[in-house]
Amino acid sequence: FVIHEDLLCSSSGHFKKLFQKSRKAIKGECSICIEDLSGFLPVCYCKSCGQNFHTKCLDDWLQRKATCPMCHVDRPIATDSVQSRIWDAANGEPWDAYMQWLYTGVIPVHLKDLGEDNGAKYCQLLMDSYKLGERLEDELFQKAAQKEIVEDVRIASCAIGYHNVGQVYQLTNGASTLRKVLVDMYISQAD
């Protein structure tokens, strides 16, 4: 898969630690041109000190000097390199749902079109997606998956089964919001 590193790292704490652990928050001014970093100009950063710069400003700087303007490390950014890593969770429908959610902000509709007989499969997919969000430390994705589960149960009027609750207990830890929501929904259906 190919994804913009900045998009992935801005949403996932896991990938932020993996790919951009030294990067500072993108705010304030470019240290080269002293103009605001917010806006539409592309931004890059020094892999050593984490300082952010306008990409064009740093490219111009590196034409004259080969060091970071802040920490003076040689070759502060590799502009032509592509990072690729193998990650065991980067496959399957939950990962596809996550990638599409990153770019669109919604869990993809086509995954819902599994038919009436596959309601349990869709619920399982959403629970697996929630667990992926936990692994990625992406609370917004977890909330989106949780919202879909609640909405799916409400619209389809299908019951949360004991099996679903059991699986959530296997997939999540004790502080899981999903665990609490599904248990509450399961209990409310018993009335």
C-alpha positions in Angstrom: 0.0 0.0 0.0 1.0 3.6 -0.5 -0.1 6.4 1.8 1.1 9.9 2.6 3.3 9.6 5.7 2.1 12.9 7.1 -1.5 11.9 6.8 -0.8 8.6 8.5 1.3 10.1 11.3 -1.1 12.9 12.0 -3.9 10.4 12.8 -2.0 7.4 14.3 0.1 7.7 17.4 1.6 4.3 16.6 2.9 5.5 13.2 3.9 8.9 14.6 6.3 7.1 17.0 7.5 4.8 14.2 8.1 7.2 11.4 8.2 10.8 12.8 9.2 10.4 16.5 11.3 13.6 16.5 9.0 15.8 14.5 7.7 18.9 16.2 4.1 20.1 15.9 3.4 21.9 12.6 2.8 25.4 14.0 4.6 28.7 14.2 7.0 30.0 11.5 9.3 28.5 9.0 12.8 29.1 10.5 14.2 30.0 7.1 11.7 32.5 5.6 10.0 33.4 9.0 6.5 33.0 7.4 3.7 31.1 9.0 3.8 27.3 8.4 0.0 27.0 8.3 -1.5 27.4 4.9 -1.2 25.5 1.6 2.6 25.4 1.1 4.1 21.9 1.5 6.0 21.4 4.7 8.9 19.1 5.5 11.0 18.5 8.6 14.6 17.7 9.8 14.8 14.0 10.7 17.3 14.9 13.4 15.9 17.9 15.3 12.3 17.7 14.2 12.1 21.3 13.1 9.5 22.1 10.3 10.3 24.1 7.2 8.5 25.0 4.0 9.8 22.4 1.5 10.8 25.0 -1.0 12.7 27.0 1.6 14.6 24.0 2.8 15.4 22.9 -0.8 16.7 26.4 -1.6 18.7 26.3 1.7 20.2 22.9 0.8 21.4 24.3 -2.6 23.7 26.6 -0.6 24.5 24.6 2.5 24.3 20.8 3.2 23.2 21.1 6.8 20.0 21.8 8.7 19.5 25.5 9.4 18.7 24.7 13.1 20.8 21.7 14.3 23.5 21.8 11.5 23.3 18.0 10.9 24.4 16.9 7.4 21.6 15.9 5.0 18.7 16.7 7.3 16.0 15.3 5.0 16.1 12.6 2.3 13.7 14.1 -0.2 14.0 11.2 -2.8 13.9 8.3 -0.4 10.7 6.2 0.0 10.1 4.5 3.3 8.6 1.0 3.2 8.0 -1.3 6.1 6.2 -4.6 6.4 3.6 -4.5 9.2 1.6 -7.6 10.0 -1.7 -5.7 10.5 -1.5 -4.0 7.1 -3.8 -6.3 5.3 -7.5 -7.4 5.2 -10.7 -5.5 5.3 -10.1 -3.6 8.6 -6.9 -2.1 7.1 -8.7 -1.3 3.8 -11.4 0.4 5.9 -8.8 2.4 7.8 -6.9 3.5 4.6 -10.2 4.7 3.0 -11.3 6.4 6.3 -8.0 8.3 6.4 -8.7 9.9 3.0 -12.5 10.3 3.2 -13.3 10.5 6.9 -15.9 7.8 6.7 -16.0 4.0 6.9 -16.5 3.0 3.3 -20.1 2.3 2.3 -19.3 -0.7 0.1 -18.2 -2.7 3.1 -21.8 -2.4 4.4 -23.2 -4.1 1.3 -22.6 -7.6 2.5 -26.2 -8.6 2.4 -28.7 -9.5 5.2 -27.0 -12.8 5.9 -23.7 -11.1 6.6 -24.8 -8.7 9.3 -22.7 -10.6 11.8 -19.7 -10.5 9.4 -20.1 -6.7 9.1 -20.3 -6.3 12.9 -17.2 -8.5 13.2 -15.4 -6.3 10.6 -16.3 -3.2 12.6 -15.0 -4.7 15.8 -11.8 -5.8 14.1 -11.5 -2.2 12.7 -12.0 -0.8 16.2 -9.2 -3.1 17.4 -7.0 -2.0 14.6 -7.7 1.6 15.7 -6.5 0.7 19.2 -3.3 -0.8 17.9 -2.7 2.3 15.8 -3.5 4.5 18.7 -6.0 6.3 16.5 -8.9 7.4 18.7 -10.8 9.1 15.9 -10.9 5.9 13.9 -12.0 4.0 17.0 -14.9 6.4 17.4 -15.8 6.1 13.8 -15.9 2.3 14.0 -17.9 2.5 17.3 -20.4 4.9 15.8 -20.9 2.5 12.8 -21.5 -0.4 15.2 -24.2 1.6 17.1 -25.7 2.9 13.8 -25.7 -0.5 12.3 -27.6 -2.0 15.3 -30.0 0.9 15.3 -30.9 0.8 11.6 -30.9 -2.9 11.1 -32.7 -3.6 14.4 -30.4 -6.6 14.8 -29.5 -7.7 18.2 -26.0 -7.6 19.7 -25.4 -11.3 20.5 -23.6 -12.8 23.4 -21.0 -14.0 20.8 -20.3 -10.3 19.8 -19.9 -9.2 23.4 -17.6 -12.2 24.0 -15.4 -11.3 21.0 -15.1 -7.7 22.1 -13.9 -8.9 25.5 -11.2 -11.0 23.7 -10.2 -8.2 21.4 -10.1 -5.2 23.8 -8.7 -4.3 27.2 -10.7 -3.4 30.4 -10.8 0.3 29.7 -12.2 -0.1 26.2 -15.1 2.2 25.3 -16.3 -0.3 22.7 -16.6 -2.9 25.4 -18.7 -0.6 27.6 -21.0 0.4 24.7 -21.7 -3.1 23.5 -22.4 -4.4 27.0 -24.8 -1.5 27.5 -26.5 -2.2 24.2 -26.7 -5.9 25.0 -28.3 -5.2 28.4 -30.7 -2.7 26.9 -32.0 -5.3 24.5 -32.8 -7.6 27.3 -35.6 -5.3 28.6 
